[in-house]
Amino acid sequence: MPADPALRRERFGWYSYDWAMSVFNTSVTTVFLGPYLTAVAEDGAGPDGRLDLLGLSIPPGSWFSYVLSVSVLLQVLVLPLTGAVADRTGRKREMLAGATALGALATTGLFFVADGRWLLGAVLFALANIAFGAATVVYYSWLPDLAGPDERDLVSSRGWAFGYVGGALLLAVHLGLVLGAPSLGLTTGEAVRICLATAGLWWGGFTVFTVSRLRNRPVRDVDAVRSRTGFRQLATTLREMRAFPLTLWFLGAYLLFNDGVQTVISLSATYAVEELGLEQSVLTGAILMVQVVAIAGALALGRLAARYGAKRVVLGSLLAWIGVLVAAFFLEAGAVGQFYALAAVIGLVQGGTQALSRSLFSQLIPLGKEAEYYGFYEISDRGTSWLGPLAFGLTYQLTGSYRYAIVSLVVFFVAGFVALAALPIRRAVLAAGNTPPERL
């Protein structure tokens, strides 16, 4: 049945947050900040060419990866607590607005990271990344409120598609600014600083629209209302999670295959440059193409899930990921066309895999615990993202081949596929006290 006007209005507001926040992932974390902060760290290095922090000697080339790792570690501590507070208080609009304001301001402040201010850049990015994770937990927890069991796959996929549209649009503007910087009288560094600042303004500005459309719901878990603090609520949830082993089973499966997804995304550029010998312009074009193709991919897989069930579609997408890695092993050096074809396949399955995993997990959450459980879901997304890069690095160290390193990631998709295929998903939904959708 069609949604009523008030619900459609709120859903559109929810979609708009994917549009708002995706630019942080694309323009800031994936494309611009890593190389730029490394360059700033090199400018601020001492006579020995290294950074001095609390008596530690750090090579500038490692600085961004260390900052990213620390911010992810802090997220592991912050995200479950954020979810507990959101479920206990029911003030999700205020929490989403507050976390986004902090993250957007910190991101905009990256404009002032120049002239060797590598420590300022690290602090601002860590704040922004932690706030981004906290806002994401609260944002995800609205999904069960906005869609019934049979609608969540499509609603989640639409939100993900909105995100790809927003990320691709601003990234295209940013790439044009950086490439055209000399003609505008700007240095490349100045152009990158403008890109980082405008990403923060985009994120914060569009969230104002999101918050104006979304509304809080009454707290449905009576025990959560009685809890005095978020810490006590979190401790209660951790004890209760043992009563839902099938939900934990899904989190384990998601941990495995999503680690493979994130590693392919983050290390495909390294593989393209070091093994295939491709130019930066080729990588830039591939990044934009993946963003655009992923829009159609997220929507298409959402519709397939409505017909065949989210679990089957996710399993099919994992087979496609395995095919991508096997094909990457056989790519010829310098073969731009082959690389673009593979990037197009990644775009088709990337958004759908993540969007349907998000909606499928929503079916496995006990009533009133949405934000808390999505906090643990985000930990599975972010807190274990070192496993895939570790496997990639160790394989390269042992074999000296990037081809063997990239194909080693197949193990994450195979293990995740087996774990998800063996999960009795309908029984898991019922065990969580929810009504299963017609197709799972």
N, C-alpha and C positions, 0 to 999 in steps of 0.2 A: 504494500500500500504506500502511496506517496506520503512523504513526511509533511506535517503541518507547517505553516509559514514560519512560526517561531522557531521550530527545530531546524528548518532549512537555513534560517538566518544564523543560528548558533553554529551549525556545521560549517557554514562558509567562514565564520570567524575562526573556527578551529583550523580549517584548511589554510587560512591566511598566516597562521603562525609557522607552518612549514615553509611557506614563501619567505617569511621574515628571517627565520633562523638559519636557513640553509646556506646563506652567504658566508656565515662564519666558517662552516666546514670547507666550502669551495675556495673562496678568495683568500681567507686568512690562513687556515690550518694547512690546506692541501697545496696551494699554489705559491703564495707570496711570502708569508712570514718566515718559513724555514730558511730559504736562501738569504733573505734580507737580514734577519737577526744574526745569522752566521757572519755576514759581511760586517755588521756593526761590531760583533765580538772581535773580529780580526783587527778592526781599527782601534779597538780599546785594549788590545793585548799588550803585555809588558815587553820589555826589551828581548826577553827570551821567546817571544811569540806565543805566550800562553796567558790564560786568565788566572788571576789569583782571587780565590773566594774562601774566606775562613781558613786560610792556610793550605787549601787544596790547589794544586796546579792542574788546570783544565785546558785541553786543546780547544780552540775556538770552533773547530769543526764538529765537536761533540756537544756543544752548548745547547742547541735547540733540542736535540734528542733527549738530553738530560732534563731540560725544563718540561718537555712534554711528558716524560715518565713521572716526574714528581707531581705534576698536576693531575695525572691519571690516578696515582696512588692516593692523593688527597680526595679525589672523587669517590674512591672506594669507601672512604670514611664518611663523606658528606651525603652521598645520594640516598642510602637507606634511611638516614635520619631525616632528610628532607621529606621523603615519602611518609614517614611516620607522623611528622608534624602536619602534613597536608591532610592525611586521613583523620587525624585526631581533631583538628580544628575545623575542617571543611572550608577553609579560606583559600581556595586554590587561585582565584583571580588575583588576590593580593600577593600571594607567593610567586605566581608567574610574573606579575608586573615587577616585583622587587628583584627577583633573580635576573630578569632580562635587563632591568635598569643598570644593575651592577655590571653585568657582562658587556652591555652596549657601551657604557661609559669607559670601561677598561679598554675595550677594542678601539674606540675613538681616540683614546689617549695614546695609542701606539703611534699616532702622528708625531709625537714628540720624541720618539726613540731615534736618535741620530747622534753623530759625533761621539761614538764610543759608549753610549749609554746602554750597554748590553744588560746590566742588572735591572734597570727600569723596564726594559722590554720583557725580561723574564717574569718580573712580578706582575706586570699588567696582563700578560698572556695567561699566566697561571690563574689569576683572578677571573679572567674572562672564560677560561675553559671550565673551571669549577662551576661558575654561574650558568654556563651553557648546559652542563650536565644536570644541574638542579632544576633548571627550567624545563628541560626535556622530560624529566620524570613527572613533573606536575602536568605538563601538556599531554603526555601519553595517557595519564590516568583519566582523562575526560572521555576516552573512546567508548567505554561501556555505557556512559551516560547519554551518548549521542547516537548510538546505533544498537539495535537488537542483535541477537546472535546471528541471524541470517544476513545482516547488512554490514557487519563490521569489516569484512574483507574489502568490499567495494569502497566504503568510506575511508578506510586506512589507505588504500591504493590511491584514491583521489588526493588525499592529503600529501602523500609522497610525490605525486605528480606535480602538485602546486609547488612543492619545494624545489624540484628540478627546474621548473620554469623560472622561478625567482633566482636560483643560483646561476643558471645559464645566462640569464639576461644581464645580471650585474657583472658576472665574470667576463662576458663579451665586451662590456663597456670598459672594464678594468684592463683587459688585454689590449684594447685599442688605445687606451691612455698610455700604457707603458711602452708600446711599440711606437707611438707617435710623440713620445715625450720630447725629443730634440726639436721637432717642428713647433712645439708649444712653448719652447724656452725653458723646459724642465730637465733636470737630471733624472736618470732612472731611479735613483734613490728617492727623490722628491715625489715622483709619480707613484712609487710603491707606497709611500707614506699616505698619500691621498687615497689610494685604494683601500688601505687598512682602515683609515678614518671613516670613509664613506660606507664601508661594510658595517661598522658599528652604528652609524646613523640610520642605515637601512634597517638593521635588526631592531633597534629601539623604536624607530618611527612607525613601522608597520605593526609592531606589537601593540601600540596604542589602539589601533583598529581591532585587533584580536581581543583585547581585554574588554573593549566596549561591547562586543558581541557575546562573549561567554558569560555564564552565570554560575554561582556556587549552588551546590546541592546540600540538603541536610545531611549531617553525619549519620551513616546507616549502621555503624558498629557501636553499640551501646558501651561495650567495654572500652573502646577507644576514647569515648567522651569522658569516662570516669578516670582515665589515666591522667596523672598529674603532669607528666612531661613526655616529650617525644622519645627520650631515651627509654623510659619504662615501656612505652608502646612498642618500640623497636625490639626490646628484649622479649616481650610477649609474643610478637610475631615470629621471632627467630625460633622460639620454643614450639609454636604452633605449626611451623612449616613442616616439621617432621611428620605431621598427620596428613600431608599431601605429597607423598613420594612421587606420584605421577607428574605433578607440576614441577618438582625438582628434576625429574627425568627429562622433561622438555628443556629446562634451563641448561642441563648438561649437553643435550644434543645441539642446542643453539650455540652454546659456548664453542663447540667444536667447529661447526660449519661456518659460523660467523667470523671466527678467527681466521679461517681461510679466506673469506670474502674480504675482510679488512686488509689482510696481508697482500693479496693480489692488487688491491687498489693502491696501497701505499708503496709497493715495491715494483710495480709494473714499469715505472719510469726508469728505475735503476736497470732493470732487465733490458729495456729498449735502448738505452744509451750504451751500457757496457757490453752487452752481448750482440745486439743487432746493429749498433753503430748509427742510430737514427739521430737526426738533428732536433734541437729544442723546438723549432717551428712545427715539426711533425707531432711532437708530444702535446704542444699547445692545441693544435687542431683536434687531436684525439680526445683531449679532456673536454673540449666544447662539444664534440660529437657525442660522447658518452652521455653528457648532460641532456642533450636534446633527444637522443634515442631512448633514454631512460624514461622520459615522460610517457611515450607511447607504450613502453614495456610495462611500466607500473599499472597503467590503465588496462592493458590487455590481459595481464596476469590476474588482475582483480576480477575481470569478467570471467576468465577461465575458472577462477576459484568459485564463483557463484554457480557454475555449472558442474564442476567436478569435485569441489572441496579444496580448502586451503592446503591441507596436508599433502594431497596428491600433487598439487601444483608446485609446492615447495620442493617436494622430492624430485619432480621433473626438472626444476631449475638447478638443483644440485647436480643432476646428471649433466646438464649443460655446462656447469662450471668445471666439472671433471674433463669434459670434452675440450673446453677452452685451454686448460693447462696442458693437456696432451698435445693439442695443436700448437701451443706456444713453444713446446720443446722442439718441434720440427720447423719453426719459422726460419726462413732464410735471412741472413744478414743483409740489411739494407732494403728489405722488401717492404716498402711503405704500404702498398696496397693490401698485402696480407695482414699487416699490423692494424690497419684501419678496419678490415673485415672482422678481425678478432675483437677489436674495441667495440664494434657495433653489437656483437653478440653479448659482450659484457654489459653494455647499456641495456639491452633487452631484458636480461635476467636480474641485474643488480637491484633495481628499485623494487621489483616484484618480490624478490626473495626477502628483502627487509620489511616491506610493507605487510606482506602476508604473515611473516613471523610475528610482527607486532600485533596483528589482529588475532592470530591463532592463540597467542599467549593470553590475550584478554579473556578468552573462554575458560582459562584454567585458574583464574584468580578468585578466591573467596570474596563474597559480597562485602564491600566496605573497606577492602584492603588494597584497592587498585594502585594507589600511589606507592605504597610500601613495596609491593611486589614488582612494580615497574622500576623501583630503585635497584632491586637485585637484578632485574633484567638488564638495566644499563650497566651494572657491574660486569655482567657476562659479556656485554658489548664492548666495554672499554677496559675493564680491569685485567683482562687476560690477553690483551692484544699484543703481548710480547711473545707468546708461544709460537705463532707463525713466523715472525721475523727471526726468532731464535733458530727454528728449524731451517729456514732459508740460509741464515748465516753459517750454521754448522755444516750444512751440506756443501756449501761453497768452499768452506775451509778444508773439508775432507777431500773434495773432488777437484777443486779449482775450476769448476764449470758452473756458470750461471744457468745453463740449461737443466742440469740435474737439480740445481737449487730451486728453480721454479716448479719443476714437476714433482718435487718432494712435497709440495703443498697439497697434492692429491689426497694424502692420508687424512687431512682434516675433513675434506668433503666426503670421503668414503666412510669415515668413522661417524660423522654427523648424519649421513644418509642412513646408515645401519641403525643408529640409535633412534632416529625419528621414525623410521619405518616400523621398528619393533614396538613403538609406543601405542598402547590401546587408547587412542585419542578420545573416543566417545566416553569410555569409562573414566578417563581423566577429567573430562568436563563434568560428569555427574558427581564424581568424588569431590569436586570443588564446590558442589551445591548449585551448579548452574544448569540451565536448560540448553541442551546441545542444538546447534543449528541443523537444518535439514541435511546439509551436505558438509562433511568434514574432510 
